[in-house]
Amino acid sequence: MMQYQCYYCKYKFKSSKTPVKCPYCEKTGTITRLKSANELVDEVSREDREDIREV
Ligand SMILES: [Zn+2]
């Protein structure tokens, strides 16, 4: 299960796959996946910073 949040209404929920629309406000395309603690640790320890460069 991954944790997701709707950036429109800030509703947080868990799902096994990325939902198309927010189950709360029913907006589409507003769902972002929240990072798990393990993923955050991976990002901090990663040497390659190319992918976080702002465009
Ligand atoms: Zn929402």
mmCIF file of the protein (N, C-alpha, C, O) and its ligand, coordinates in Angstrom:
data_MODEL
# 
_entry.id   MODEL 
# 
loop_
_entity.id 
_entity.type 
_entity.pdbx_number_of_molecules 
1 polymer     1 
2 non-polymer 1 
# 
_entity_poly.entity_id                      1 
_entity_poly.type                           'polypeptide(L)' 
_entity_poly.nstd_linkage                   no 
_entity_poly.nstd_monomer                   no 
_entity_poly.pdbx_seq_one_letter_code       MMQYQCYYCKYKFKSSKTPVKCPYCEKTGTITRLKSANELVDEVSREDREDIREV 
_entity_poly.pdbx_seq_one_letter_code_can   MMQYQCYYCKYKFKSSKTPVKCPYCEKTGTITRLKSANELVDEVSREDREDIREV 
_entity_poly.pdbx_strand_id                 A 
# 
loop_
_entity_poly_seq.entity_id 
_entity_poly_seq.num 
_entity_poly_seq.mon_id 
_entity_poly_seq.hetero 
1 1  MET n 
1 2  MET n 
1 3  GLN n 
1 4  TYR n 
1 5  GLN n 
1 6  CYS n 
1 7  TYR n 
1 8  TYR n 
1 9  CYS n 
1 10 LYS n 
1 11 TYR n 
1 12 LYS n 
1 13 PHE n 
1 14 LYS n 
1 15 SER n 
1 16 SER n 
1 17 LYS n 
1 18 THR n 
1 19 PRO n 
1 20 VAL n 
1 21 LYS n 
1 22 CYS n 
1 23 PRO n 
1 24 TYR n 
1 25 CYS n 
1 26 GLU n 
1 27 LYS n 
1 28 THR n 
1 29 GLY n 
1 30 THR n 
1 31 ILE n 
1 32 THR n 
1 33 ARG n 
1 34 LEU n 
1 35 LYS n 
1 36 SER n 
1 37 ALA n 
1 38 ASN n 
1 39 GLU n 
1 40 LEU n 
1 41 VAL n 
1 42 ASP n 
1 43 GLU n 
1 44 VAL n 
1 45 SER n 
1 46 ARG n 
1 47 GLU n 
1 48 ASP n 
1 49 ARG n 
1 50 GLU n 
1 51 ASP n 
1 52 ILE n 
1 53 ARG n 
1 54 GLU n 
1 55 VAL n 
# 
loop_
_struct_asym.id 
_struct_asym.entity_id 
A 1 
B 2 
# 
loop_
_chem_comp.id 
_chem_comp.type 
_chem_comp.mon_nstd_flag 
ALA 'L-peptide linking' y 
ARG 'L-peptide linking' y 
ASN 'L-peptide linking' y 
ASP 'L-peptide linking' y 
CYS 'L-peptide linking' y 
GLN 'L-peptide linking' y 
GLU 'L-peptide linking' y 
GLY 'peptide linking'   y 
ILE 'L-peptide linking' y 
LEU 'L-peptide linking' y 
LYS 'L-peptide linking' y 
MET 'L-peptide linking' y 
PHE 'L-peptide linking' y 
PRO 'L-peptide linking' y 
SER 'L-peptide linking' y 
THR 'L-peptide linking' y 
TYR 'L-peptide linking' y 
VAL 'L-peptide linking' y 
ZN  non-polymer         . 
# 
_pdbx_entity_nonpoly.entity_id   2 
_pdbx_entity_nonpoly.name        ? 
_pdbx_entity_nonpoly.comp_id     ZN 
# 
_pdbx_nonpoly_scheme.asym_id         B 
_pdbx_nonpoly_scheme.entity_id       2 
_pdbx_nonpoly_scheme.mon_id          ZN 
_pdbx_nonpoly_scheme.ndb_seq_num     1 
_pdbx_nonpoly_scheme.pdb_seq_num     101 
_pdbx_nonpoly_scheme.auth_seq_num    101 
_pdbx_nonpoly_scheme.pdb_mon_id      ZN 
_pdbx_nonpoly_scheme.auth_mon_id     ZN 
_pdbx_nonpoly_scheme.pdb_strand_id   A 
_pdbx_nonpoly_scheme.pdb_ins_code    . 
# 
loop_
_atom_site.group_PDB 
_atom_site.id 
_atom_site.type_symbol 
_atom_site.label_atom_id 
_atom_site.label_alt_id 
_atom_site.label_comp_id 
_atom_site.label_asym_id 
_atom_site.label_entity_id 
_atom_site.label_seq_id 
_atom_site.pdbx_PDB_ins_code 
_atom_site.Cartn_x 
_atom_site.Cartn_y 
_atom_site.Cartn_z 
_atom_site.occupancy 
_atom_site.B_iso_or_equiv 
_atom_site.pdbx_formal_charge 
_atom_site.auth_seq_id 
_atom_site.auth_comp_id 
_atom_site.auth_asym_id 
_atom_site.auth_atom_id 
_atom_site.pdbx_PDB_model_num 
ATOM   1   N  N  . MET A 1 1  ? 0.844   -1.199 0.000   1.00 0.00 ? 1   MET A N  1 
ATOM   2   C  CA . MET A 1 1  ? 0.000   0.000  0.000   1.00 0.00 ? 1   MET A CA 1 
ATOM   3   C  C  . MET A 1 1  ? 0.878   1.247  0.000   1.00 0.00 ? 1   MET A C  1 
ATOM   4   O  O  . MET A 1 1  ? 1.820   1.351  0.785   1.00 0.00 ? 1   MET A O  1 
ATOM   5   N  N  . MET A 1 2  ? 0.570   2.175  -0.869  1.00 0.00 ? 2   MET A N  1 
ATOM   6   C  CA . MET A 1 2  ? 1.292   3.433  -0.904  1.00 0.00 ? 2   MET A CA 1 
ATOM   7   C  C  . MET A 1 2  ? 0.371   4.513  -0.352  1.00 0.00 ? 2   MET A C  1 
ATOM   8   O  O  . MET A 1 2  ? -0.853  4.391  -0.377  1.00 0.00 ? 2   MET A O  1 
ATOM   9   N  N  . GLN A 1 3  ? 1.002   5.580  0.150   1.00 0.00 ? 3   GLN A N  1 
ATOM   10  C  CA . GLN A 1 3  ? 0.192   6.669  0.673   1.00 0.00 ? 3   GLN A CA 1 
ATOM   11  C  C  . GLN A 1 3  ? 0.166   7.802  -0.340  1.00 0.00 ? 3   GLN A C  1 
ATOM   12  O  O  . GLN A 1 3  ? 1.186   8.166  -0.924  1.00 0.00 ? 3   GLN A O  1 
ATOM   13  N  N  . TYR A 1 4  ? -1.018  8.343  -0.530  1.00 0.00 ? 4   TYR A N  1 
ATOM   14  C  CA . TYR A 1 4  ? -1.198  9.413  -1.505  1.00 0.00 ? 4   TYR A CA 1 
ATOM   15  C  C  . TYR A 1 4  ? -1.847  10.615 -0.837  1.00 0.00 ? 4   TYR A C  1 
ATOM   16  O  O  . TYR A 1 4  ? -2.465  10.510 0.223   1.00 0.00 ? 4   TYR A O  1 
ATOM   17  N  N  . GLN A 1 5  ? -1.688  11.753 -1.489  1.00 0.00 ? 5   GLN A N  1 
ATOM   18  C  CA . GLN A 1 5  ? -2.372  12.946 -1.012  1.00 0.00 ? 5   GLN A CA 1 
ATOM   19  C  C  . GLN A 1 5  ? -2.863  13.747 -2.197  1.00 0.00 ? 5   GLN A C  1 
ATOM   20  O  O  . GLN A 1 5  ? -2.176  13.881 -3.210  1.00 0.00 ? 5   GLN A O  1 
ATOM   21  N  N  . CYS A 1 6  ? -4.042  14.265 -2.054  1.00 0.00 ? 6   CYS A N  1 
ATOM   22  C  CA . CYS A 1 6  ? -4.591  15.183 -3.042  1.00 0.00 ? 6   CYS A CA 1 
ATOM   23  C  C  . CYS A 1 6  ? -4.080  16.573 -2.724  1.00 0.00 ? 6   CYS A C  1 
ATOM   24  O  O  . CYS A 1 6  ? -4.296  17.077 -1.622  1.00 0.00 ? 6   CYS A O  1 
ATOM   25  N  N  . TYR A 1 7  ? -3.400  17.200 -3.680  1.00 0.00 ? 7   TYR A N  1 
ATOM   26  C  CA . TYR A 1 7  ? -2.867  18.528 -3.389  1.00 0.00 ? 7   TYR A CA 1 
ATOM   27  C  C  . TYR A 1 7  ? -3.925  19.613 -3.493  1.00 0.00 ? 7   TYR A C  1 
ATOM   28  O  O  . TYR A 1 7  ? -3.681  20.764 -3.131  1.00 0.00 ? 7   TYR A O  1 
ATOM   29  N  N  . TYR A 1 8  ? -5.081  19.251 -3.980  1.00 0.00 ? 8   TYR A N  1 
ATOM   30  C  CA . TYR A 1 8  ? -6.167  20.228 -4.061  1.00 0.00 ? 8   TYR A CA 1 
ATOM   31  C  C  . TYR A 1 8  ? -6.858  20.397 -2.707  1.00 0.00 ? 8   TYR A C  1 
ATOM   32  O  O  . TYR A 1 8  ? -7.042  21.518 -2.234  1.00 0.00 ? 8   TYR A O  1 
ATOM   33  N  N  . CYS A 1 9  ? -7.237  19.278 -2.087  1.00 0.00 ? 9   CYS A N  1 
ATOM   34  C  CA . CYS A 1 9  ? -7.960  19.347 -0.817  1.00 0.00 ? 9   CYS A CA 1 
ATOM   35  C  C  . CYS A 1 9  ? -7.125  18.859 0.368   1.00 0.00 ? 9   CYS A C  1 
ATOM   36  O  O  . CYS A 1 9  ? -7.577  18.904 1.512   1.00 0.00 ? 9   CYS A O  1 
ATOM   37  N  N  . LYS A 1 10 ? -5.906  18.392 0.088   1.00 0.00 ? 10  LYS A N  1 
ATOM   38  C  CA . LYS A 1 10 ? -4.969  17.913 1.120   1.00 0.00 ? 10  LYS A CA 1 
ATOM   39  C  C  . LYS A 1 10 ? -5.398  16.603 1.771   1.00 0.00 ? 10  LYS A C  1 
ATOM   40  O  O  . LYS A 1 10 ? -4.851  16.210 2.801   1.00 0.00 ? 10  LYS A O  1 
ATOM   41  N  N  . TYR A 1 11 ? -6.359  15.941 1.181   1.00 0.00 ? 11  TYR A N  1 
ATOM   42  C  CA . TYR A 1 11 ? -6.825  14.677 1.736   1.00 0.00 ? 11  TYR A CA 1 
ATOM   43  C  C  . TYR A 1 11 ? -5.774  13.594 1.554   1.00 0.00 ? 11  TYR A C  1 
ATOM   44  O  O  . TYR A 1 11 ? -5.258  13.403 0.452   1.00 0.00 ? 11  TYR A O  1 
ATOM   45  N  N  . LYS A 1 12 ? -5.455  12.880 2.637   1.00 0.00 ? 12  LYS A N  1 
ATOM   46  C  CA . LYS A 1 12 ? -4.477  11.792 2.578   1.00 0.00 ? 12  LYS A CA 1 
ATOM   47  C  C  . LYS A 1 12 ? -5.188  10.455 2.665   1.00 0.00 ? 12  LYS A C  1 
ATOM   48  O  O  . LYS A 1 12 ? -6.160  10.300 3.405   1.00 0.00 ? 12  LYS A O  1 
ATOM   49  N  N  . PHE A 1 13 ? -4.694  9.492  1.901   1.00 0.00 ? 13  PHE A N  1 
ATOM   50  C  CA . PHE A 1 13 ? -5.309  8.167  1.910   1.00 0.00 ? 13  PHE A CA 1 
ATOM   51  C  C  . PHE A 1 13 ? -4.300  7.149  1.409   1.00 0.00 ? 13  PHE A C  1 
ATOM   52  O  O  . PHE A 1 13 ? -3.261  7.502  0.851   1.00 0.00 ? 13  PHE A O  1 
ATOM   53  N  N  . LYS A 1 14 ? -4.623  5.880  1.617   1.00 0.00 ? 14  LYS A N  1 
ATOM   54  C  CA . LYS A 1 14 ? -3.749  4.810  1.150   1.00 0.00 ? 14  LYS A CA 1 
ATOM   55  C  C  . LYS A 1 14 ? -4.429  4.042  0.039   1.00 0.00 ? 14  LYS A C  1 
ATOM   56  O  O  . LYS A 1 14 ? -5.646  3.860  0.031   1.00 0.00 ? 14  LYS A O  1 
ATOM   57  N  N  . SER A 1 15 ? -3.600  3.591  -0.913  1.00 0.00 ? 15  SER A N  1 
ATOM   58  C  CA . SER A 1 15 ? -4.115  2.823  -2.033  1.00 0.00 ? 15  SER A CA 1 
ATOM   59  C  C  . SER A 1 15 ? -3.006  1.927  -2.542  1.00 0.00 ? 15  SER A C  1 
ATOM   60  O  O  . SER A 1 15 ? -1.827  2.233  -2.365  1.00 0.00 ? 15  SER A O  1 
ATOM   61  N  N  . SER A 1 16 ? -3.375  0.814  -3.179  1.00 0.00 ? 16  SER A N  1 
ATOM   62  C  CA . SER A 1 16 ? -2.371  -0.104 -3.711  1.00 0.00 ? 16  SER A CA 1 
ATOM   63  C  C  . SER A 1 16 ? -1.893  0.341  -5.087  1.00 0.00 ? 16  SER A C  1 
ATOM   64  O  O  . SER A 1 16 ? -0.881  -0.154 -5.582  1.00 0.00 ? 16  SER A O  1 
ATOM   65  N  N  . LYS A 1 17 ? -2.614  1.272  -5.707  1.00 0.00 ? 17  LYS A N  1 
ATOM   66  C  CA . LYS A 1 17 ? -2.179  1.820  -6.985  1.00 0.00 ? 17  LYS A CA 1 
ATOM   67  C  C  . LYS A 1 17 ? -2.594  3.286  -7.058  1.00 0.00 ? 17  LYS A C  1 
ATOM   68  O  O  . LYS A 1 17 ? -3.464  3.738  -6.314  1.00 0.00 ? 17  LYS A O  1 
ATOM   69  N  N  . THR A 1 18 ? -1.962  4.015  -7.962  1.00 0.00 ? 18  THR A N  1 
ATOM   70  C  CA . THR A 1 18 ? -2.249  5.437  -8.065  1.00 0.00 ? 18  THR A CA 1 
ATOM   71  C  C  . THR A 1 18 ? -3.664  5.659  -8.579  1.00 0.00 ? 18  THR A C  1 
ATOM   72  O  O  . THR A 1 18 ? -3.995  5.236  -9.687  1.00 0.00 ? 18  THR A O  1 
ATOM   73  N  N  . PRO A 1 19 ? -4.491  6.311  -7.795  1.00 0.00 ? 19  PRO A N  1 
ATOM   74  C  CA . PRO A 1 19 ? -5.865  6.556  -8.227  1.00 0.00 ? 19  PRO A CA 1 
ATOM   75  C  C  . PRO A 1 19 ? -5.922  7.686  -9.259  1.00 0.00 ? 19  PRO A C  1 
ATOM   76  O  O  . PRO A 1 19 ? -5.069  8.574  -9.272  1.00 0.00 ? 19  PRO A O  1 
ATOM   77  N  N  . VAL A 1 20 ? -6.921  7.636  -10.106 1.00 0.00 ? 20  VAL A N  1 
ATOM   78  C  CA . VAL A 1 20 ? -7.077  8.673  -11.129 1.00 0.00 ? 20  VAL A CA 1 
ATOM   79  C  C  . VAL A 1 20 ? -7.625  9.954  -10.521 1.00 0.00 ? 20  VAL A C  1 
ATOM   80  O  O  . VAL A 1 20 ? -7.224  11.058 -10.890 1.00 0.00 ? 20  VAL A O  1 
ATOM   81  N  N  . LYS A 1 21 ? -8.539  9.788  -9.592  1.00 0.00 ? 21  LYS A N  1 
ATOM   82  C  CA . LYS A 1 21 ? -9.128  10.980 -8.975  1.00 0.00 ? 21  LYS A CA 1 
ATOM   83  C  C  . LYS A 1 21 ? -9.161  10.880 -7.465  1.00 0.00 ? 21  LYS A C  1 
ATOM   84  O  O  . LYS A 1 21 ? -9.107  9.792  -6.892  1.00 0.00 ? 21  LYS A O  1 
ATOM   85  N  N  . CYS A 1 22 ? -9.250  12.027 -6.839  1.00 0.00 ? 22  CYS A N  1 
ATOM   86  C  CA . CYS A 1 22 ? -9.307  12.101 -5.393  1.00 0.00 ? 22  CYS A CA 1 
ATOM   87  C  C  . CYS A 1 22 ? -10.624 11.503 -4.886  1.00 0.00 ? 22  CYS A C  1 
ATOM   88  O  O  . CYS A 1 22 ? -11.697 11.878 -5.359  1.00 0.00 ? 22  CYS A O  1 
ATOM   89  N  N  . PRO A 1 23 ? -10.544 10.577 -3.927  1.00 0.00 ? 23  PRO A N  1 
ATOM   90  C  CA . PRO A 1 23 ? -11.769 9.967  -3.392  1.00 0.00 ? 23  PRO A CA 1 
ATOM   91  C  C  . PRO A 1 23 ? -12.585 10.928 -2.533  1.00 0.00 ? 23  PRO A C  1 
ATOM   92  O  O  . PRO A 1 23 ? -13.739 10.651 -2.208  1.00 0.00 ? 23  PRO A O  1 
ATOM   93  N  N  . TYR A 1 24 ? -11.994 12.030 -2.176  1.00 0.00 ? 24  TYR A N  1 
ATOM   94  C  CA . TYR A 1 24 ? -12.679 12.995 -1.310  1.00 0.00 ? 24  TYR A CA 1 
ATOM   95  C  C  . TYR A 1 24 ? -13.343 14.104 -2.121  1.00 0.00 ? 24  TYR A C  1 
ATOM   96  O  O  . TYR A 1 24 ? -14.556 14.300 -2.041  1.00 0.00 ? 24  TYR A O  1 
ATOM   97  N  N  . CYS A 1 25 ? -12.537 14.832 -2.903  1.00 0.00 ? 25  CYS A N  1 
ATOM   98  C  CA . CYS A 1 25 ? -13.090 15.964 -3.658  1.00 0.00 ? 25  CYS A CA 1 
ATOM   99  C  C  . CYS A 1 25 ? -13.390 15.592 -5.112  1.00 0.00 ? 25  CYS A C  1 
ATOM   100 O  O  . CYS A 1 25 ? -14.006 16.363 -5.848  1.00 0.00 ? 25  CYS A O  1 
ATOM   101 N  N  . GLU A 1 26 ? -12.945 14.397 -5.510  1.00 0.00 ? 26  GLU A N  1 
ATOM   102 C  CA . GLU A 1 26 ? -13.208 13.862 -6.853  1.00 0.00 ? 26  GLU A CA 1 
ATOM   103 C  C  . GLU A 1 26 ? -12.591 14.677 -7.981  1.00 0.00 ? 26  GLU A C  1 
ATOM   104 O  O  . GLU A 1 26 ? -13.031 14.584 -9.128  1.00 0.00 ? 26  GLU A O  1 
ATOM   105 N  N  . LYS A 1 27 ? -11.588 15.465 -7.667  1.00 0.00 ? 27  LYS A N  1 
ATOM   106 C  CA . LYS A 1 27 ? -10.819 16.136 -8.707  1.00 0.00 ? 27  LYS A CA 1 
ATOM   107 C  C  . LYS A 1 27 ? -9.926  15.094 -9.380  1.00 0.00 ? 27  LYS A C  1 
ATOM   108 O  O  . LYS A 1 27 ? -9.470  14.156 -8.726  1.00 0.00 ? 27  LYS A O  1 
ATOM   109 N  N  . THR A 1 28 ? -9.679  15.250 -10.656 1.00 0.00 ? 28  THR A N  1 
ATOM   110 C  CA . THR A 1 28 ? -8.764  14.346 -11.346 1.00 0.00 ? 28  THR A CA 1 
ATOM   111 C  C  . THR A 1 28 ? -7.405  15.020 -11.532 1.00 0.00 ? 28  THR A C  1 
ATOM   112 O  O  . THR A 1 28 ? -7.317  16.238 -11.687 1.00 0.00 ? 28  THR A O  1 
ATOM   113 N  N  . GLY A 1 29 ? -6.355  14.210 -11.514 1.00 0.00 ? 29  GLY A N  1 
ATOM   114 C  CA . GLY A 1 29 ? -5.008  14.709 -11.764 1.00 0.00 ? 29  GLY A CA 1 
ATOM   115 C  C  . GLY A 1 29 ? -4.406  15.494 -10.614 1.00 0.00 ? 29  GLY A C  1 
ATOM   116 O  O  . GLY A 1 29 ? -3.446  16.239 -10.809 1.00 0.00 ? 29  GLY A O  1 
ATOM   117 N  N  . THR A 1 30 ? -4.950  15.341 -9.433  1.00 0.00 ? 30  THR A N  1 
ATOM   118 C  CA . THR A 1 30 ? -4.449  16.094 -8.280  1.00 0.00 ? 30  THR A CA 1 
ATOM   119 C  C  . THR A 1 30 ? -3.720  15.194 -7.283  1.00 0.00 ? 30  THR A C  1 
ATOM   120 O  O  . THR A 1 30 ? -3.288  15.658 -6.228  1.00 0.00 ? 30  THR A O  1 
ATOM   121 N  N  . ILE A 1 31 ? -3.584  13.920 -7.610  1.00 0.00 ? 31  ILE A N  1 
ATOM   122 C  CA . ILE A 1 31 ? -3.044  12.967 -6.650  1.00 0.00 ? 31  ILE A CA 1 
ATOM   123 C  C  . ILE A 1 31 ? -1.525  12.892 -6.725  1.00 0.00 ? 31  ILE A C  1 
ATOM   124 O  O  . ILE A 1 31 ? -0.962  12.662 -7.795  1.00 0.00 ? 31  ILE A O  1 
ATOM   125 N  N  . THR A 1 32 ? -0.881  13.082 -5.618  1.00 0.00 ? 32  THR A N  1 
ATOM   126 C  CA . THR A 1 32 ? 0.563   12.907 -5.537  1.00 0.00 ? 32  THR A CA 1 
ATOM   127 C  C  . THR A 1 32 ? 0.876   11.805 -4.530  1.00 0.00 ? 32  THR A C  1 
ATOM   128 O  O  . THR A 1 32 ? 0.182   11.648 -3.525  1.00 0.00 ? 32  THR A O  1 
ATOM   129 N  N  . ARG A 1 33 ? 1.919   11.054 -4.813  1.00 0.00 ? 33  ARG A N  1 
ATOM   130 C  CA . ARG A 1 33 ? 2.295   9.979  -3.897  1.00 0.00 ? 33  ARG A CA 1 
ATOM   131 C  C  . ARG A 1 33 ? 3.213   10.533 -2.818  1.00 0.00 ? 33  ARG A C  1 
ATOM   132 O  O  . ARG A 1 33 ? 4.186   11.232 -3.103  1.00 0.00 ? 33  ARG A O  1 
ATOM   133 N  N  . LEU A 1 34 ? 2.883   10.209 -1.582  1.00 0.00 ? 34  LEU A N  1 
ATOM   134 C  CA . LEU A 1 34 ? 3.733   10.636 -0.469  1.00 0.00 ? 34  LEU A CA 1 
ATOM   135 C  C  . LEU A 1 34 ? 4.884   9.653  -0.337  1.00 0.00 ? 34  LEU A C  1 
ATOM   136 O  O  . LEU A 1 34 ? 4.707   8.448  -0.516  1.00 0.00 ? 34  LEU A O  1 
ATOM   137 N  N  . LYS A 1 35 ? 6.050   10.166 -0.026  1.00 0.00 ? 35  LYS A N  1 
ATOM   138 C  CA . LYS A 1 35 ? 7.221   9.318  0.109   1.00 0.00 ? 35  LYS A CA 1 
ATOM   139 C  C  . LYS A 1 35 ? 7.227   8.624  1.458   1.00 0.00 ? 35  LYS A C  1 
ATOM   140 O  O  . LYS A 1 35 ? 6.869   9.205  2.483   1.00 0.00 ? 35  LYS A O  1 
ATOM   141 N  N  . SER A 1 36 ? 7.640   7.374  1.430   1.00 0.00 ? 36  SER A N  1 
ATOM   142 C  CA . SER A 1 36 ? 7.800   6.641  2.674   1.00 0.00 ? 36  SER A CA 1 
ATOM   143 C  C  . SER A 1 36 ? 9.086   7.075  3.359   1.00 0.00 ? 36  SER A C  1 
ATOM   144 O  O  . SER A 1 36 ? 9.928   7.733  2.748   1.00 0.00 ? 36  SER A O  1 
ATOM   145 N  N  . ALA A 1 37 ? 9.238   6.714  4.606   1.00 0.00 ? 37  ALA A N  1 
ATOM   146 C  CA . ALA A 1 37 ? 10.452  7.068  5.350   1.00 0.00 ? 37  ALA A CA 1 
ATOM   147 C  C  . ALA A 1 37 ? 11.685  6.486  4.676   1.00 0.00 ? 37  ALA A C  1 
ATOM   148 O  O  . ALA A 1 37 ? 12.722  7.146  4.615   1.00 0.00 ? 37  ALA A O  1 
ATOM   149 N  N  . ASN A 1 38 ? 11.591  5.272  4.172   1.00 0.00 ? 38  ASN A N  1 
ATOM   150 C  CA . ASN A 1 38 ? 12.728  4.641  3.513   1.00 0.00 ? 38  ASN A CA 1 
ATOM   151 C  C  . ASN A 1 38 ? 13.144  5.402  2.260   1.00 0.00 ? 38  ASN A C  1 
ATOM   152 O  O  . ASN A 1 38 ? 14.336  5.557  1.995   1.00 0.00 ? 38  ASN A O  1 
ATOM   153 N  N  . GLU A 1 39 ? 12.183  5.871  1.498   1.00 0.00 ? 39  GLU A N  1 
ATOM   154 C  CA . GLU A 1 39 ? 12.497  6.615  0.287   1.00 0.00 ? 39  GLU A CA 1 
ATOM   155 C  C  . GLU A 1 39 ? 13.183  7.936  0.620   1.00 0.00 ? 39  GLU A C  1 
ATOM   156 O  O  . GLU A 1 39 ? 14.092  8.364  -0.092  1.00 0.00 ? 39  GLU A O  1 
ATOM   157 N  N  . LEU A 1 40 ? 12.751  8.577  1.694   1.00 0.00 ? 40  LEU A N  1 
ATOM   158 C  CA . LEU A 1 40 ? 13.374  9.830  2.096   1.00 0.00 ? 40  LEU A CA 1 
ATOM   159 C  C  . LEU A 1 40 ? 14.832  9.606  2.478   1.00 0.00 ? 40  LEU A C  1 
ATOM   160 O  O  . LEU A 1 40 ? 15.698  10.413 2.139   1.00 0.00 ? 40  LEU A O  1 
ATOM   161 N  N  . VAL A 1 41 ? 15.100  8.523  3.176   1.00 0.00 ? 41  VAL A N  1 
ATOM   162 C  CA . VAL A 1 41 ? 16.480  8.188  3.552   1.00 0.00 ? 41  VAL A CA 1 
ATOM   163 C  C  . VAL A 1 41 ? 17.314  7.941  2.297   1.00 0.00 ? 41  VAL A C  1 
ATOM   164 O  O  . VAL A 1 41 ? 18.458  8.386  2.209   1.00 0.00 ? 41  VAL A O  1 
ATOM   165 N  N  . ASP A 1 42 ? 16.741  7.237  1.335   1.00 0.00 ? 42  ASP A N  1 
ATOM   166 C  CA . ASP A 1 42 ? 17.452  6.982  0.076   1.00 0.00 ? 42  ASP A CA 1 
ATOM   167 C  C  . ASP A 1 42 ? 17.811  8.283  -0.624  1.00 0.00 ? 42  ASP A C  1 
ATOM   168 O  O  . ASP A 1 42 ? 18.919  8.418  -1.144  1.00 0.00 ? 42  ASP A O  1 
ATOM   169 N  N  . GLU A 1 43 ? 16.908  9.224  -0.646  1.00 0.00 ? 43  GLU A N  1 
ATOM   170 C  CA . GLU A 1 43 ? 17.159  10.481 -1.342  1.00 0.00 ? 43  GLU A CA 1 
ATOM   171 C  C  . GLU A 1 43 ? 18.255  11.294 -0.657  1.00 0.00 ? 43  GLU A C  1 
ATOM   172 O  O  . GLU A 1 43 ? 19.101  11.891 -1.323  1.00 0.00 ? 43  GLU A O  1 
ATOM   173 N  N  . VAL A 1 44 ? 18.234  11.313 0.636   1.00 0.00 ? 44  VAL A N  1 
ATOM   174 C  CA . VAL A 1 44 ? 19.231  12.075 1.381   1.00 0.00 ? 44  VAL A CA 1 
ATOM   175 C  C  . VAL A 1 44 ? 20.629  11.514 1.158   1.00 0.00 ? 44  VAL A C  1 
ATOM   176 O  O  . VAL A 1 44 ? 21.604  12.259 1.056   1.00 0.00 ? 44  VAL A O  1 
ATOM   177 N  N  . SER A 1 45 ? 20.711  10.190 1.084   1.00 0.00 ? 45  SER A N  1 
ATOM   178 C  CA . SER A 1 45 ? 22.020  9.558  0.973   1.00 0.00 ? 45  SER A CA 1 
ATOM   179 C  C  . SER A 1 45 ? 22.508  9.434  -0.471  1.00 0.00 ? 45  SER A C  1 
ATOM   180 O  O  . SER A 1 45 ? 23.637  9.006  -0.708  1.00 0.00 ? 45  SER A O  1 
ATOM   181 N  N  . ARG A 1 46 ? 21.681  9.799  -1.416  1.00 0.00 ? 46  ARG A N  1 
ATOM   182 C  CA . ARG A 1 46 ? 22.043  9.649  -2.820  1.00 0.00 ? 46  ARG A CA 1 
ATOM   183 C  C  . ARG A 1 46 ? 23.123  10.674 -3.229  1.00 0.00 ? 46  ARG A C  1 
ATOM   184 O  O  . ARG A 1 46 ? 23.014  11.861 -2.919  1.00 0.00 ? 46  ARG A O  1 
ATOM   185 N  N  . GLU A 1 47 ? 24.121  10.210 -3.900  1.00 0.00 ? 47  GLU A N  1 
ATOM   186 C  CA . GLU A 1 47 ? 25.217  11.102 -4.310  1.00 0.00 ? 47  GLU A CA 1 
ATOM   187 C  C  . GLU A 1 47 ? 24.835  11.931 -5.534  1.00 0.00 ? 47  GLU A C  1 
ATOM   188 O  O  . GLU A 1 47 ? 25.208  13.099 -5.646  1.00 0.00 ? 47  GLU A O  1 
ATOM   189 N  N  . ASP A 1 48 ? 24.106  11.330 -6.427  1.00 0.00 ? 48  ASP A N  1 
ATOM   190 C  CA . ASP A 1 48 ? 23.753  12.002 -7.674  1.00 0.00 ? 48  ASP A CA 1 
ATOM   191 C  C  . ASP A 1 48 ? 22.632  13.011 -7.438  1.00 0.00 ? 48  ASP A C  1 
ATOM   192 O  O  . ASP A 1 48 ? 21.509  12.631 -7.107  1.00 0.00 ? 48  ASP A O  1 
ATOM   193 N  N  . ARG A 1 49 ? 22.931  14.258 -7.604  1.00 0.00 ? 49  ARG A N  1 
ATOM   194 C  CA . ARG A 1 49 ? 21.949  15.314 -7.330  1.00 0.00 ? 49  ARG A CA 1 
ATOM   195 C  C  . ARG A 1 49 ? 21.339  15.860 -8.619  1.00 0.00 ? 49  ARG A C  1 
ATOM   196 O  O  . ARG A 1 49 ? 20.567  16.819 -8.583  1.00 0.00 ? 49  ARG A O  1 
ATOM   197 N  N  . GLU A 1 50 ? 21.675  15.265 -9.740  1.00 0.00 ? 50  GLU A N  1 
ATOM   198 C  CA . GLU A 1 50 ? 21.214  15.776 -11.039 1.00 0.00 ? 50  GLU A CA 1 
ATOM   199 C  C  . GLU A 1 50 ? 19.691  15.902 -11.112 1.00 0.00 ? 50  GLU A C  1 
ATOM   200 O  O  . GLU A 1 50 ? 19.152  16.853 -11.677 1.00 0.00 ? 50  GLU A O  1 
ATOM   201 N  N  . ASP A 1 51 ? 19.024  14.922 -10.528 1.00 0.00 ? 51  ASP A N  1 
ATOM   202 C  CA . ASP A 1 51 ? 17.567  14.852 -10.678 1.00 0.00 ? 51  ASP A CA 1 
ATOM   203 C  C  . ASP A 1 51 ? 16.808  15.836 -9.789  1.00 0.00 ? 51  ASP A C  1 
ATOM   204 O  O  . ASP A 1 51 ? 15.587  15.943 -9.907  1.00 0.00 ? 51  ASP A O  1 
ATOM   205 N  N  . ILE A 1 52 ? 17.480  16.538 -8.927  1.00 0.00 ? 52  ILE A N  1 
ATOM   206 C  CA . ILE A 1 52 ? 16.770  17.495 -8.072  1.00 0.00 ? 52  ILE A CA 1 
ATOM   207 C  C  . ILE A 1 52 ? 17.051  18.937 -8.490  1.00 0.00 ? 52  ILE A C  1 
ATOM   208 O  O  . ILE A 1 52 ? 16.628  19.883 -7.826  1.00 0.00 ? 52  ILE A O  1 
ATOM   209 N  N  . ARG A 1 53 ? 17.771  19.087 -9.598  1.00 0.00 ? 53  ARG A N  1 
ATOM   210 C  CA . ARG A 1 53 ? 18.057  20.432 -10.089 1.00 0.00 ? 53  ARG A CA 1 
ATOM   211 C  C  . ARG A 1 53 ? 16.775  21.124 -10.577 1.00 0.00 ? 53  ARG A C  1 
ATOM   212 O  O  . ARG A 1 53 ? 16.003  20.547 -11.344 1.00 0.00 ? 53  ARG A O  1 
ATOM   213 N  N  . GLU A 1 54 ? 16.567  22.328 -10.138 1.00 0.00 ? 54  GLU A N  1 
ATOM   214 C  CA . GLU A 1 54 ? 15.386  23.072 -10.567 1.00 0.00 ? 54  GLU A CA 1 
ATOM   215 C  C  . GLU A 1 54 ? 15.552  23.533 -12.006 1.00 0.00 ? 54  GLU A C  1 
ATOM   216 O  O  . GLU A 1 54 ? 16.634  23.953 -12.414 1.00 0.00 ? 54  GLU A O  1 
ATOM   217 N  N  . VAL A 1 55 ? 14.485  23.452 -12.759 1.00 0.00 ? 55  VAL A N  1 
ATOM   218 C  CA . VAL A 1 55 ? 14.537  23.897 -14.160 1.00 0.00 ? 55  VAL A CA 1 
ATOM   219 C  C  . VAL A 1 55 ? 14.030  25.327 -14.239 1.00 0.00 ? 55  VAL A C  1 
ATOM   220 O  O  . VAL A 1 55 ? 13.984  25.907 -15.325 1.00 0.00 ? 55  VAL A O  1 
HETATM 221 ZN ZN . ZN  B 2 .  ? -9.003  16.032 -3.160  1.00 0.00 2 101 ZN  A ZN 1 
# 
